[in-house]
Amino acid sequence: MAFIKKIKRKWQGQEKWTVTTVTQGSPVSTKELCQYIADSTTASASDVMAVLLSLPKVMELYLKNGRSVKLEGIGTYRYKVSAGMVDNKDDAGESLIRDIRVQFTPERTVTAVGKQRITRRALIPDNLTWEIYDKPSKPRTTPTPDPTPTPDPGGDEG
């Protein structure tokens, strides 16, 4: 089950309520993934680890050579850039690139049910349920006033 929490936002000058996802604990490590895959297949944990650790370098090689990388059941990775603009076509080139990112697009399947088309994205199960995460907030620490009255240094009363 996945978790969401209620949050207050300002929208068009008004306070509104919405929800956002909450991630539990620390990320699942490569070692944990390897062990789980090894336990559910005939591969050893060390074989799975060797494959998973080589994946980023292999993906980088293909991406660097202009290819996208599709992992079946997961999705496709490709380079995406943010670039400046110029007036002249001859001035457009690599120097305009400000930022390079790897764009991930989850795999999706479209099935027809009668006249309706249903799109399913990878990694989102059909039976996903949500639970409200209601962990108590930590109390804010505010300075406690000193119960002893401080004498007025000016001696001015009234």
Secondary structure per residue as TSV (DSSP state, phi and psi in degrees):
chain	resnum	aa	ss	phi	psi
A	1	M	-	360.0	143.7
A	2	A	E	-100.7	162.6
A	3	F	E	-119.9	144.8
A	4	I	E	-132.6	155.9
A	5	K	E	-131.1	153.4
A	6	K	E	-82.5	134.2
A	7	I	E	-135.7	149.5
A	8	K	E	-97.5	133.7
A	9	R	E	-131.4	155.1
A	10	K	E	-93.3	131.4
A	11	W	E	-141.0	119.6
A	12	Q	T	51.2	44.6
A	13	G	T	77.3	1.8
A	14	Q	E	-118.9	151.8
A	15	E	E	-84.2	129.1
A	16	K	E	-129.8	160.1
A	17	W	E	-109.6	142.1
A	18	T	E	-145.6	-173.1
A	19	V	E	-128.5	156.2
A	20	T	E	-138.8	157.3
A	21	T	E	-74.9	152.8
A	22	V	E	-124.6	127.7
A	23	T	-	-95.5	133.1
A	24	Q	-	-93.1	135.0
A	25	G	S	61.4	-161.9
A	26	S	S	-86.8	160.6
A	27	P	-	-60.1	151.9
A	28	V	-	-68.6	129.1
A	29	S	-	-81.0	162.1
A	30	T	H	-59.1	-38.9
A	31	K	H	-61.8	-43.0
A	32	E	H	-63.7	-43.8
A	33	L	H	-60.1	-45.4
A	34	C	H	-59.5	-45.2
A	35	Q	H	-63.2	-42.0
A	36	Y	H	-64.7	-44.5
A	37	I	H	-63.7	-43.1
A	38	A	H	-61.8	-41.4
A	39	D	H	-67.2	-24.5
A	40	S	H	-106.2	6.9
A	41	T	S	-136.5	-173.6
A	42	T	S	-94.0	0.1
A	43	A	S	-81.4	151.1
A	44	S	-	-82.2	160.4
A	45	A	H	-61.0	-38.1
A	46	S	H	-69.0	-34.8
A	47	D	H	-66.6	-43.9
A	48	V	H	-63.1	-42.9
A	49	M	H	-60.8	-43.4
A	50	A	H	-60.7	-41.9
A	51	V	H	-67.3	-48.6
A	52	L	H	-63.9	-37.5
A	53	L	H	-71.1	-24.9
A	54	S	H	-84.6	-17.7
A	55	L	H	-57.4	-47.8
A	56	P	H	-59.0	-42.2
A	57	K	H	-66.5	-39.2
A	58	V	H	-67.4	-42.8
A	59	M	H	-62.2	-44.4
A	60	E	H	-57.5	-42.5
A	61	L	H	-59.6	-48.2
A	62	Y	H	-68.0	-43.3
A	63	L	H	-61.7	-43.0
A	64	K	H	-61.3	-27.3
A	65	N	T	-97.0	19.5
A	66	G	T	86.1	8.1
A	67	R	-	-99.2	154.2
A	68	S	-	-93.7	161.4
A	69	V	E	-121.6	120.3
A	70	K	E	-109.3	121.8
A	71	L	E	-102.9	112.8
A	72	E	T	-57.5	134.3
A	73	G	T	83.9	-7.6
A	74	I	T	-118.1	-66.1
A	75	G	E	157.6	-167.9
A	76	T	E	-117.9	140.2
A	77	Y	E	-115.1	139.7
A	78	R	E	-153.9	161.2
A	79	Y	E	-78.2	145.8
A	80	K	E	-138.7	137.8
A	81	V	E	-120.6	153.2
A	82	S	E	-106.6	131.3
A	83	A	E	-139.9	151.3
A	84	G	-	-74.4	179.7
A	85	M	-	-126.4	152.0
A	86	V	-	-134.1	163.2
A	87	D	S	-79.6	-31.3
A	88	N	S	-106.3	131.8
A	89	K	G	-56.7	-37.5
A	90	D	G	-67.0	-22.3
A	91	D	G	-86.8	-10.3
A	92	A	-	-77.4	129.0
A	93	G	S	-175.0	-166.0
A	94	E	G	-57.4	-30.4
A	95	S	G	-65.0	-17.5
A	96	L	G	-79.1	-14.9
A	97	I	E	-69.9	123.0
A	98	R	E	-100.8	-31.2
A	99	D	E	-152.4	140.8
A	100	I	E	-121.3	131.2
A	101	R	E	-130.1	162.6
A	102	V	E	-100.3	120.5
A	103	Q	E	-91.7	127.5
A	104	F	E	-108.8	129.3
A	105	T	E	-120.5	114.3
A	106	P	E	-61.0	144.3
A	107	E	-	-65.0	145.5
A	108	R	E	-138.4	151.4
A	109	T	E	-124.0	141.9
A	110	V	E	-117.8	124.8
A	111	T	E	-121.4	142.9
A	112	A	E	-93.2	128.7
A	113	V	E	-123.7	98.0
A	114	G	T	66.3	-125.4
A	115	K	T	-92.0	-2.7
A	116	Q	E	-96.7	146.3
A	117	R	E	-112.0	130.3
A	118	I	E	-112.9	124.5
A	119	T	E	-102.6	130.7
A	120	R	E	-120.3	132.2
A	121	R	E	-98.4	146.7
A	122	A	T	-60.7	150.3
A	123	L	T	72.7	2.3
A	124	I	-	-112.0	105.7
A	125	P	-	-70.1	153.8
A	126	D	T	-62.2	-30.6
A	127	N	T	-102.9	30.5
A	128	L	-	-67.4	128.2
A	129	T	-	-121.1	154.1
A	130	W	E	-117.9	144.0
A	131	E	E	-126.0	139.0
A	132	I	E	-69.4	128.3
A	133	Y	-	-90.2	111.8
A	134	D	-	-120.0	47.2
A	135	K	-	-67.9	132.0
A	136	P	-	-61.2	139.4
A	137	S	-	-71.7	150.8
A	138	K	-	-70.5	136.3
A	139	P	-	-65.7	141.0
A	140	R	-	-72.8	138.2
A	141	T	-	-95.4	117.6
A	142	T	-	-116.1	144.4
A	143	P	-	-60.2	134.1
A	144	T	-	-85.5	130.1
A	145	P	-	-64.6	143.7
A	146	D	-	-70.3	124.9
A	147	P	S	-68.9	-17.8
A	148	T	S	-82.1	121.9
A	149	P	-	-66.1	139.8
A	150	T	-	-88.4	129.1
A	151	P	-	-66.7	145.0
A	152	D	-	-74.9	117.1
A	153	P	T	-66.2	-23.5
A	154	G	T	-85.4	-12.7
A	155	G	-	65.4	18.3
A	156	D	-	-85.6	117.9
A	157	E	-	-122.2	112.9
A	158	G	-	74.8	360.0
